[in-house]
Amino acid sequence: MISKEIEYRMRHASGEPVWVVSRGTRLVDSNGNFRYFIGIIRNVTEHKLMDQERQKLEDKSQVANRLAAVGEMAAGIAHEINNPLAGVLGFSQMLLERDDIPEGIKSDLKLIADGSQRVADIVRRLLTFARQAKPIKTLVNLNDIIDNTLKLREYVLKTNNIQVVKRFDADLPSTFADPGQLQQVFLNLIVNAEQAMKKANGKGTLTITTEAKDNNIYASFQDDGPGISKENLRHLFEPFFTTKDVGEGTGLGLSLSRSIILEHNGIMRVESEFGQGATFIIELPIIEEPPAEDAANKITQGQLSLIKSGRIMVIDDELPVRTLLEKVLTPMGYSIETVDDADTVLNRLKAGEKYDVILLDIRMPGMSGTELYTHILEKAPELKGRIIIITGDVMGLDIKEFLTKHNLPSLSKPFDIKLLKEIIDKIIKGV
């Protein structure tokens, strides 16, 4: 007599699948020959579905925790990189504007500035993935961005025997997007297709198509590689999921790409059958005019000072940033004072010192920039509307809420020197 429990799936008379557990006894004779079976079958579909749902929630929780860790890491990396990067990029830009620098040296400085800007863009995209930063959008043409992205991989595609076929809509309308982020998405799709075709066939054809339809812009990337299995299709856009070998991929590329497209109010999907290649399709809204300027970053007449003494205080704990701002703003005729701690700021205001503009770093040791902002206005309420926030890791939700609540202009490190000058000039002139 043999007894055991078996779980399996059956189909109900209604056609619905059900999970059952059978437990019974298989009766045999003295020679071991089967005689008959006695047992019961229990419907455990509800418990099975509950277990599956519980597992899904656990998986989502694990992914959420890992993404939260990535977000914290991204913010920390941004702060540590952007502070010194502000000095490197700022000083190189400042030297490029000088007329007494030889052209040979200027070309070297241009490489430094371009490289620094590239690092800044990478950090910004990392923050976007971690939901720490908003895209910097402008009106763009997808054909131009895809062309520029292909140029980055032109040599690699050629040497890997990948032929690129472009089917671009010559009259493609524009959309409002961050060109750097879209280039990152397109580059990821191109590299993925290139690697898949090379690994499967040693060559391949990548067909890129753009078109406008129903108030949307479509960009598709079709390869003739190995395709994607149904099982992998279900998980393709999940963070940390990858079909690549260890050391070849992190599983964040497609997840990051999809998050960027969602940030642009778009859709990203994939069509594929195993053995038949894959097509990634991006859908973005047609936008011919940029939206109105964000009120949180808009300087209005009511915020501006009518005092025009041109005295500016720079509050930042990073010496390169203080030195850069002093060297950039002093030639413009402003009187610059640099401070690296909150106590000195408050003592000067208590002593009656007057300033037209304050540049305030949001994250400093000791008293934070948000706390210091409140104390500054308590001692000098006339400074309301004349404080510009600068930071190396904008923007966590707490900082965004702070800026929106107080309607403050802000600049992320490494900041654009020209934009900084324009904001200060508006406040000083009261226009």
N, C-alpha and C positions, 0 to 999 in steps of 0.2 A: 504494500500500500504506500503510494507516494503522494505527498501533499506539498503544493507550493503556490505562491501568489504571482500573477502575471498582469502587467499593465499594458493595454494596447488601445488603439483607436478603432471605432466601428462607425457605421453610418446608420442613423436612425431612419425609421420608416418615412419620416418627413423629408429625408434627404440631408439633414443637418449632421455634421460629424459629432460624435460624442466619445469621451474617454471613459473606459471602463476598467475595473480591476476584477479579475476572476480568481477565485480561490476554491480549490476543490481537491478531491482525492481520485487518483487514477488507480483503479483496482486491477490487480494482475493475479493470475493463478499461481500455483506452486512452482510452475515451470518458468514463470516470469512473463507469460503471454498476457497481453492486454485483454481485459474482459469488458469493463465499462467505466464511465466517469461520473462521479457525483460531485456537484459543486454549486456555487452561487456566483452571480455576476452583479457587481455594484456600479452604478453610474457615478463617476467621480469628476464629471466635466466641470462642475462649479468649482470644486477644489483645485482642479488643474488650471482653470483660467485665473483663479485667485493667485496661485503660485506663479504663473507666468507674469501676471500684472505686478506682483511683488518684486519679481526679478527685474522687470523693466524699470521699476522705480529705483531699485538698488543700483542698476547700471547708470541711470540718469543721475542719481546722487553722486556716484563715483566720478562721472564726467564733470558734473558741476563743481565738485571739490577740486578736481585737477585744473579746471578752467579758472577757478578762484585763485588757486596757487599761481597759475600763469599770470593772472591779472596783477597780483601782488608783486610778483617778480618783475613784471613789465614796468610797473610804476617805479619800483626801486631802481631798475636799470636806467629808466629814463632820467630820473633825478641825478644819478651818478654820472651819466654820459652827457646830458644836455648842459649841465653847469660848465664843465671845461670846454665843451664844444662851442658854447656861446662865445667864449674868448677866441678860440681858433678861427671860427667862421667870421666873427665880427672884426677882428684885427686884420684878417686877410682881405675882407671887403673894404675896410677903411684904407689899407695900403693901395689897393687897386684904384682908388679914386684920386690918389696923389699924382701930380704931374711930374714930380722929380724922381720917379722910380723908373729905371731902365726897362725897356720892353722885354728883354730876356728874363728879368726877374719877375715882371708882371705875368708872363706866361706861366712861370712856376707857381706864383701866387694864385693864379686862376685854377690850376690843378688842385691846390690845397683847398680853395674855396668850394670848388665843385665836389671834391671828395667829402668835405665836411658836410655839405648840403645833402649828399647822398646818405651819409650816416644818419643825419637828422631825419630824413624821410623814412629810413628803415625803422628808426625808433618810433616815429609817429604812427607807422603802420602797425607796429607791434602793440602800441597803445590802443589803436582802433580795434584790433582783434580782442583785446582785453576790455573793450568798451570804456577806455579811459580818454579817448580823444575823438573829436568830431572830424569828418572829412573837410578838407579845404576845397570847396567846389568852385568851378567856373564853367562857362559854356564851352563845350568840346565837341569835336567830330570823331566818332569812333574809328573811322577809316585811318585818320592820321595817327591815332594812338596805336592801333594795331600795326601799322607800317613801321612806326618807331620801335615797337617791341620786336618785330621780326628782324630789324637791323641788329638788335642785340644778340640774336641767335643765328644770324646769317651764316657765319663761318661754320658753326657747329652743325647746323642743319645740312649744309653742303657736304661736309666731311662724313656725316652719318648717312649719306644717300637718301635724305628726306627731301622730296619735291614739294614745294608749296604752291598751291593753286589759289589765287585770290579772285573772288567773285564779289566785288564791292559795288554797292549802289552809289553811282557817281553823284547823285543828288540827295545823299543821306542827310536828313536834318540833324540838328544839334541836340544835345542833352546837357543837363546841368550836373556835373560830376567832378570828382577829384581825379585829375589825369594820372597822377602818380599811383593811386590805388587801383584804377582800372588797368594800368600797365602791369601792375603786380598780378592781377587776376589773369590777364591774357598771357603773361609770361609763364605762369604756373600751368595753364592749359596747354600751351605750346610745348613746354618741357616734358610734361606728362605724356603727351601724344608721341613726341619724339622718342622718348625712352621706351615706351610700349612697342612701337613699330620696330625700333632697332633690335630690341631683345627678341621679338617674335620672328622677324623676317630679315633683319639686317638692312632693311630699307623701308620706304613707304611713301605715301602721299598724304599730305595734310591739306584739306580744302577748307578755306575760311570764307564765309559768306556773310554779307551785311545787307539788310533791307529794312524798309519802313513799311509798317502795316498796322492799321487800326490804332493810330495814335501812339504806337510803340516802335522802338528800334530793336531789331533782332541781329545778334551776332552769333554765328554757329561755327564750331571748330570740329570738323569731321576727319577722323583718321581711319586707315584701313588696317589697323592693328588687330590684336587677338580678341578684342571685345571684353565685356565684363559679365561675369556670371550673375544670375538672378539673386543669389545669396549676397554677393558683394554689392550689388546695386542698392540693396536695402540699407546698407551701412556706409555708403560712399561718402556722404557729407558729414558723418559723425566725427567729432574731434578725436584725434589719436588713432583713427582707423587707417590702416595702410596695408596694401598687398605687396609692398616692396620688401626686399631683404633687409635684415638688421643693418643699420648704418647707412641705408640708402634713402630713408624717408622718415619723417616724424609723424605723419598722419594729420598734420595741421594745414597743409596746403589748400585742399579743397574746402575744408571747413572755414578757413580764413577767407578764401575767395567768395564763398557763398555769403558770409557775414558782411563782406564789403558790398556785394550786390544788394543785399537786403537793406543796408544803410542808405543805398541810393534809390530806395523804393522800387527795386527791380526783382526779377525772378531768375534763378539759375537752376537748370534741370539737365538731365542726361538721358539719352536714348541709346540703347545698346543691346545686342544679342551676342552671346558668347560665340566667338569665331567670326563675327561679322563687323568688327570695328566698333567705334563709339563716337557719338556726336554730343558735344556739350553746347547747350543753347543758353544764351544770355538775353534777357528781355529788359529793356530800360524805357522809361517814358520819354516821349519827345517833349523837349522844353526849349522854346525859342528865346525866352526872356528870363533872366535870373530873378529869383524871388526877392522880396523886399529884404533889406538889411536887417540882421538880427538885432533886436532892440537892446539886448544885453551888452552888445559891443558897440553900440551907437552913441556917439557923444552929441548931446543936444545942447541947444543954447542955454537952457536952464542950468546945465551942469558947469558951464564955463566961467572961469574967473575973469573979472574985469581988471585985476591988478596985473601989471605987465613989467614987473621988476626983473623977471627972468632968473629967479633964484630957484634952484632945483636940489632936492635931497635924494640921494640914491641909497636905499637900504637893502643890503645884500651881504650874506656871510661869505660869499666867494670873491676873493681878491681879483681874479681875472675879469669878472663881470664888472666890479666897481671901477677898475682901471679902464676897461674898455669904454664904459659909459662916460666916464670923465673925459677921456681923450676925444670921444665922438662929439659930445655936446659942448665942451668948452669953446672950440673954434666957432661955434654958431653964436657966440656972444652970451651964453648963459653962465651964471655963477654956480659951480657945482660943489656940493659937499657930499662926501661918501661916509657912510656909517655901517658898522657890521653888527650892532647889537641894539636891542630895544631900549635899554636903560638910557643910552646916550641920546637916542631920538627924543624920548620923553623929557629928559633933563633940558635939552635945547628948547623944546616947545614951552616948557614951564618957565624958562628964562626969558621968554618973549620973542624968540627967533621967529621970523616970518619967511614962508616959502610959497612959491607960486605952484609948483608941481612936486609931488613925491612919487618916486618909483619904488614900489614896495614888493620885496620878494615874499611869496606866500609861505614858503617852508624854510624856517630857520631854527637853529637850536635855541632852547629856552622858550621864549614867548613866540608863538606862531604869528604869521602875518595877519591872519584873521583877527586874533586877539589884539594885536598892535593897532590894527585899523580902528577898532572901537576906542582904544585909549587915545589915539591921535585926535579923533573927532571930539572926544570929551575935552581935551586941552585946547584944541584949535578947530572949532566947528566951521570956520571959514574955509577949511581945506576940503570940505565936502564937494565932490565933483572934480577935484584936482589930484586925485590919487590914481595912479596906474599900477595895476597888479602885474608882476612878472614872475614866472615860475618855470621850473624845469620839468614838471610832470603833470601839467594840465591835461585832462581835468577829471578828477574824481567827482562823484556826485555831490560830495560835500562842498567842493570848491565851486562847482557850477551853480549850486543853489545860493552860495554866498555872493557870487558875482551878479546873479540875476536879481537877488533881493536888494542889493545896493546899487544896481545898474552901473557897474564899474567896467571900464575898458580894461583889456588884458592883452598881454603878449607872452607867447610861449618861447622859452629858450630852446635853441638859439633863435633869437628874434631877428626880424627884418629891420635893419637900421633905418631904411627910408621910411617904413611905416611908423617906427618909433618917433622919428623926427616930425612926421606929419601930425601925429596925435598930440605931441607936446606943443607944436606950433599952434594948433587949434585952441588948446587950452590957454596958452599964453596970450594969444591975440584975441581970444573971446569970440571966435567966429565959427 
